[in-house]
């Protein structure tokens, strides 16, 4: 059983304190913490999303939903969360076993490092292989597991990847492109290239990050477009090709971050938290602020916050 809902910053702090002695040593990407309490695994993300997984997930979720109501007055509809879970389960039973092309991206929430977008083709004959390998949404599995799985996927699964450098990202920003437009352009690019290889598929699926109408508005000036797309929220959980794309993108992103750390001679953190602000100050001191144009997304708020260090 999996139940997901958003919590306030107040409740997020309460949860972090409550689970401090039950935390797992390894934390998934973009998570504040992951803890194990009895039969339930609790993961709270920087975005405020709280995920409860396990036999007793509904019980733990209801406890914190009630705490949210008392602390902030905010009502969390657990029944709606459960209904969404059932809907996702039904989608998975339908979509996971068919041949699909899917795409996903990594790096959009990281101050340092590129944006990596990958499209994968997973035939229905390969869905069991992908499932048994343990492929899931890259945000809910550890980087260590991704680094073990991805080399196998790269050999077995057809894919196309585009790595957008921070210099390219900053140039897009200067043209007035927002993040969703940039993502739409990149998804279209890798999907078109993979589709052009002639694989036999039943659906092309994207994890929905913007309304379809707006997505196609973003790519209207592209000369080569893919238009037969199914947009799904939480597509990584129901579609083998999107989950595979998520894992490959994460793996390639991690390689780029390792390369960047070696180039700069310091450990470059992921995400956009306070630890990032401290490293920005070190980078600027050693290389100058102009270096950030090459290695960082300069429209992030970290550009102002780092100066206190």
C-alpha positions, -999 to 999 in steps of 0.1 A, spaced: 0 0 0 13 35 -9 -4 67 2 10 101 -8 0 137 1 16 171 7 23 184 42 30 218 55 64 230 66 53 229 102 43 192 100 74 184 79 95 196 108 74 176 133 78 145 113 115 149 109 118 152 147 96 122 154 114 99 130 150 111 138 158 78 156 142 56 129 158 70 98 174 48 72 211 54 65 205 60 28 181 88 17 164 88 -18 171 118 -41 154 151 -30 142 135 2 146 152 36 146 118 52 134 82 49 124 62 80 112 28 88 85 25 116 72 -10 120 57 -22 87 57 13 72 84 32 52 80 69 55 97 93 30 93 130 32 106 151 3 119 187 0 88 195 -20 66 187 10 54 154 -4 50 127 22 49 90 11 38 61 33 45 26 20 37 -7 36 10 -29 52 2 -2 78 6 28 55 -30 39 58 -28 39 96 4 60 98 -9 84 71 -41 90 90 -22 98 122 -2 125 104 -32 138 85 -49 143 118 -18 160 132 -19 184 102 -55 193 109 -46 201 146 -15 221 137 -26 241 107 -62 235 102 -54 219 68 -76 189 59 -59 160 41 -83 137 23 -69 102 29 -97 86 10 -88 107 -21 -52 96 -17 -63 60 -15 -85 64 -45 -56 78 -65 -36 48 -54 -62 24 -67 -64 44 -100 -26 42 -103 -27 4 -96 -53 0 -124 -32 20 -148 -1 0 -140 -20 -33 -147 -30 -19 -181 1 0 -192 31 -19 -177 27 -49 -199 24 -32 -233 51 -19 -256 57 18 -249 81 47 -255 84 69 -224 105 98 -213 116 114 -180 140 140 -168 164 145 -139 182 176 -127 155 203 -129 156 208 -91 194 208 -88 213 241 -87 245 224 -99 247 200 -128 228 195 -161 193 185 -170 192 150 -183 163 138 -204 160 103 -216 134 84 -238 133 46 -237 116 19 -256 105 -11 -236 87 -38 -255 61 -59 -238 86 -88 -240 110 -68 -218 86 -55 -192 92 -85 -169 129 -81 -172 127 -44 -162 103 -52 -133 124 -80 -119 155 -58 -121 138 -35 -97 133 -5 -120 111 21 -103 108 59 -103 144 71 -96 132 94 -69 122 65 -46 152 42 -49 188 49 -38 215 61 -61 235 30 -52 208 8 -66 205 30 -97 242 27 -103 240 -10 -101 209 -13 -125 216 13 -151 246 -3 -168 224 -34 -174 196 -12 -188 219 7 -211 229 -26 -227 194 -41 -229 170 -12 -235 169 11 -266 172 47 -254 180 83 -265 194 109 -240 200 146 -242 222 163 -216 215 200 -214 245 218 -200 240 247 -175 254 271 -201 227 260 -225 201 262 -197 212 298 -188 211 308 -225 175 295 -227 166 315 -196 180 347 -211 157 341 -241 127 340 -216 121 303 -217 107 290 -184 115 255 -170 84 238 -185 92 251 -220 128 239 -217 116 205 -205 90 203 -233 116 210 -260 140 184 -246 113 157 -242 102 163 -278 138 161 -290 145 126 -274 111 112 -282 113 122 -319 148 107 -322 137 74 -306 104 72 -324 123 77 -357 141 44 -352 110 25 -360 102 6 -329 67 -10 -327 49 6 -297 13 10 -285 17 43 -266 41 71 -261 39 83 -225 52 113 -206 51 120 -169 28 150 -171 45 182 -159 23 207 -177 -12 206 -193 -10 189 -228 -23 221 -245 6 241 -229 31 214 -238 23 216 -275 23 254 -273 58 252 -259 71 231 -288 51 248 -316 82 262 -332 100 229 -333 104 216 -369 101 179 -358 74 171 -333 59 140 -317 22 145 -312 7 110 -304 15 114 -266 -4 102 -236 2 124 -206 0 108 -171 7 120 -136 31 97 -117 38 79 -150 70 64 -135 49 42 -113 27 27 -140 48 27 -172 80 6 -176 95 28 -202 91 60 -181 105 43 -150 135 31 -171 140 65 -185 139 80 -150 166 56 -138 189 60 -168 186 98 -166 195 97 -129 225 75 -136 238 98 -163 232 128 -140 252 112 -112 281 106 -136 280 142 -146 280 153 -110 310 131 -102 328 146 -132 320 181 -120 333 174 -85 366 161 -99 369 191 -122 364 216 -94 383 196 -67 354 196 -42 323 176 -35 294 193 -54 261 186 -37 228 178 -53 196 196 -48 192 233 -39 193 234 -1 215 253 24 244 229 18 244 240 -18 247 277 -7 279 270 12 295 253 -18 285 281 -41 305 305 -19 335 281 -21 332 279 -59 330 317 -63 360 322 -40 381 297 -60 369 303 -95 349 336 -96 311 340 -100 313 338 -138 321 301 -134 286 295 -122 273 303 -157 289 270 -168 281 248 -139 249 260 -123 213 272 -130 217 309 -123 181 318 -120 177 297 -88 173 316 -55 206 301 -43 223 329 -63 213 354 -37 213 332 -6 250 321 -10 263 356 -3 257 353 34 285 327 35 
